[in-house]
Each structure stands twice: as structure tokens, then as C-alpha cells.
Amino acid sequence: MSEVTERQPRRERGTIYVVAAVVVVALVVVALLVRGERQTTTEAEQKAEQLLTALAAAGAPTPQVDQVVRVLGDDGGATCEDPGSALSRATLLGQLVNGAAGPGIRPVVADNRVVQGQLLVIQIYCPDELAGFQDLVDGLNLDDTVRG
């Protein structure tokens, strides 16, 4: 059996490469424009202001309003997707440890303030999820351990 090999002329291959590059560049430009067009809504700014006021009242440091709007938007972002899910619970519990790695990792009695920020976000952005997350927090061993 003889092998038949087709060879494209260099000019044809070059044209394919140029067209593919133009398409990729066009897609990148469209993606950047769409991302840049995302405007902040009045609701997102109001909720951000409300959160910053609550954080300041709790004695926590407060970021800029535009930072909160970018992260939480008007719906709470990832914080409100499913705060009571197994992944969210594991992430929270994974942060309440002694700082060791591997077999030395141990849970600790964490300070009450550790979860206050997340509770405020859930209370403001997704109050329907608050009861479930509050049950999770109530089951934690928290105390006034950090003296400020």
C-alpha cells in the first residue's frame, strides 16, 4: 500500500494561521469589552454601603465601596451561592485550625469575630440563607479568644 500525503502550499497554511489569529484576537477583544461594560447598579452600591456601615459598627476594617461592589455585586457573589453546602462548610472549618500542615493540623477554639463578616454579608445580600448558616456557626466552638 502506498501512502498518499497531501501537502498544502505554504501560502494556504499561512492564510489559515492568519485567519485563526484574527479570530482569537477578536474573541479576546470582545471578552474584554463585555467584561468592561459590566456596570455597577444602584442596588449593589446600596448594599455595599450597608455592609461597610455594619462592618464599621462591628469594629472591622472596611474596604472601598467599589471593591465590595466588584466582589459581591448585587447578589453576594460566591458567598451567597450556597453558604451551607458541604464545600462552604469545609472551607470555613479548614480556616479554623492551628496553622500546621498535614498530620499536625488541629481544630482550634476560634474567636467569635472570625465569622462576623460572613454573617453580615449573608444577612445583607442573601437573608434567606442566614438561618442555615447561623445553624452552622452555632455549632462551632467559638469564644472571645483574641484580645484586641
N, C-alpha and C positions, 0 to 999 in steps of 0.2 A: 504494500500500500504506500502510496506516495502522499506526503503531507503537502497540503496546499496552504501557503501562508499568504495572507493578504497584507499588503503594505499600503498604508495611507501616505500620500505625499506630505512632505513637511509642511507645506502651506496649509493643507487641510487640518492637520493636527494643531498647528499654531492658531488657526481660526477657532477651533474648539476650545483651546485653552483661554483665549481672549474672551470668548463669549461666557465661559464658566466664571472667569474672574470678574467680569462685569456684573453677572448675576449675583455673585457673592457680595460684592461691594454694594450693590443696590439693596440687597436684603439687610445688610448691616446699617446702612443709612436709614432705611425705613424703620428698623427696630429702634434706633436712637431717636428718631423723630417721634415715634409713638410713645416711647418712654418719657421723653421730654415734654410731651403735651399733657401728661397727667397733671391736672390742676388740683390744687388743694380746695376742698369745699369748705363752706362756712361751717358746716356741721363738724368736720374734722378739726377745724381751728377752735371751735367752741369746746369740744370735748378735750382737746389738748390743754386749753386754758383751765378747764375744770380739774383735770388731772394734776397740772402743775400747782394749782392752788391747794389741792388736797395733799400733795407731796410736801409742799412748804409747811402746811399746818402740822404735818407729821414730823417735821424736822429733818426731812430728807433733802439732799441736794437736788436742784431742779435743772434740767437741760433747757435748751432753747425751744420755743414753740414749734419752729419749723422742723426741728429734729424729731419731735414727738409725732408731728403730722406725717413725716416721711415714714416713720417706723410703724405707727399704729393706724394711720389713715382715719377713716370714719367708722371702721368696724372692729378695731382692736387687733387686726393682723393675725399673726400666728398665735398670739396669746389667747385669743377667743375662739380659735378653730375648734378645739375640744380640750379645754383645760383639765378635765377629769379623766382623760384617756390614759391608758397604760404607759404610753410613751411620755406624756407630760408628767405623770406621777414619777416615773423612773428618772426623768431629768431632774426634777425637783429633789428627789431623795438622793440622787447622785451628787448634788451640791451640798448636802448636809452631812458631810463626812469630815474626818480629821486631816485631810490633805495628803495622806500617804497614797501610795500606789500599790497595785497588786494585792498580795495577801495581807498587807499591813493596813488596808483601808478599813475604817471602822466608823459607824454612825456616831454622831455627837448630839448633845443637847444644844440645839442652836438657839440663837436669840430670836425673840418674837418679831423683831424688825426685819428679819430675813424675808418674810413673806408679805409684809405690809404693802410694799409697792405693787406686787402682783395682785393682791386683793383689791387695791384701789383701781388698777387697770380694769379688772373684771367687773367691779362694781359700776364703773363709769361706761365702759364700752360694751359689755355684754352681761347685764344684770341677770338675765335668765340663767346664766351658768354659775352664778355666785353661790347658790346653795350647795351645789355639788362640790365645788372647790373648797368651800368653807368646811364641809364634812371632812375632806382630805386634810386640811390644815388642822382641824380639831383633833385628828388622830395622830398628829405629830407630837413629839416630845420637845416642846419649846419652852423657854424660860427667859427671864431677864438676865442673860449671862454676860452680855457685853456692857461694860460700864463706859459711858461716854463722857 
